[in-house]
Amino acid sequence: MRFIITLSTANEADIENLGFRGADLANLREKRLNIPLTFIVSSKAFEIFIEENGLRPKIEHLLKEKTPGEAYLEVLEIFKNAKLPGELEAELSDAYESLTIDPGADASSIVSKWDLPFVTLIRSPNYLLSTEDNDGILQNIRGHEVLVGALKHVWASIYSPKAAAYRSKTGMSKPFGLAVIVQKMKKIKQSAIVYSRSDEDERTIVVKSFFGLPDYGFEQEILGKDHYEVDLNSLSITHGEINVQEFSIERDFETEELVKHDLGDDSTKQKLNEKLISEVARLAKRSKSFIGKDVKLYMGIKDDYVSILMVNRLIGGPKKTLETEEQVEVKFDEKSGKTITQKQGSVLTQKEGVAEGFRMPKILSIEEVRAELLKQQEAECWGEEAEKLEPPPRVEIYEEKTTQEEQVEKEINLLEEVLRIKEITEKMEEHALNNNKEAYEKEARVLKSMIQRIREEEEQQ
């Protein structure tokens, strides 16, 4: 595929096409950590969408002539009315339908139509976002038309006043790329936000846990998260606070929309037991080692099964600074796929805190990223240079696959099989229309061989 990249085929060094969040998820997937079924709409798709619709001069004019809030509202409108290139829309549709697969599916089920899944879209630019940046994320998206609208909405969000101000403050002047992560939503009961280090101590992992779905992309943040501090080396809990969580985010059974669910008597309960707290801390420790940077992880848990949903690198920002900033509130209707609320005005906002010792980095261009990667590769080849690099913390890595890891690999393999089958059947349809019998029969033999192999694998299991 030209525009769609699956995690199992992604090159984690290809930050230009995957963005940092996409590259980090691909890295963790390659290391066998549990990631839900995910594909990435590459930065190339964003560029082609901009070019084929002639949007670049329009956007540049708006950003120059309008206030940030006014420009953003008009960018949203022109993105909504612009069309996706035909090839991109076809690839997006195939990849989305492929997320309907489930472990244990037989060969006949793989090529049949399943109920379309709910997905989360997460923007992944090729520059580092601030640690607490949760903008440009849409949960609970379902259906082809709504997915297309959500994709354009996430693309447009990169021109919001907040995003534009961040790029300005961090010296980002060059053109940027923007990938979008599309992730199948899992049925989870609890969520966790885990920092691989605390503000005060790099040997302390911070775990915030709560009931329900993650609160990124939702209109209201979950209050009353349980708070734990975990020792990096022993993974034992050194401090814990169980707080009152009044509501959780759940999917309404009838409307299928995300709503606030009153927890009632469950509001005072502990969200995760000690075993799971240590487990999510262990995953944060491993992730830090694999990525080589401190990270903030978003996790989903059900029946002791932990999945990593999103990765943010720990980046500092101005601490407790009040300033007036133009604000635009835009909500995306997850059911109809339309923008339903627009509001702008001047408000007082409090900026995120910064861990002591952290500094806001200069945003690197693609050329600088490549140069840095080349430098690291050379350092790995030459021992003398490697000694100058700060080694990541040692972590326990299991060579044997766990049951959870085997299940994830089965899901990923099925996804690859579905995409391959779709590609073959499309070629067969094309050959049939062109009356190319020889080519049609060749593809038919390949398809028959694939289905036979899948059936044999099922019988062996």
PyMOL commands that set and color helices and strands:
alter all, ss='L'
color gray80, all
select helices_A, chain A and resi 15-30+43-52+56-65+68-81+86-98+107-110+144-157+161-169+264-268+274-291+366-381+383-386+403-433+437-460
alter helices_A, ss='H'
color red, helices_A
select strands_A, chain A and resi 4-6+38-41+119-125+137-141+178-184+190-195+204-211+226-231+237-241+247-251+258-262+295-302+305-313+322-332+339-350
alter strands_A, ss='S'
color yellow, strands_A
deselect
rebuild
show_as cartoon
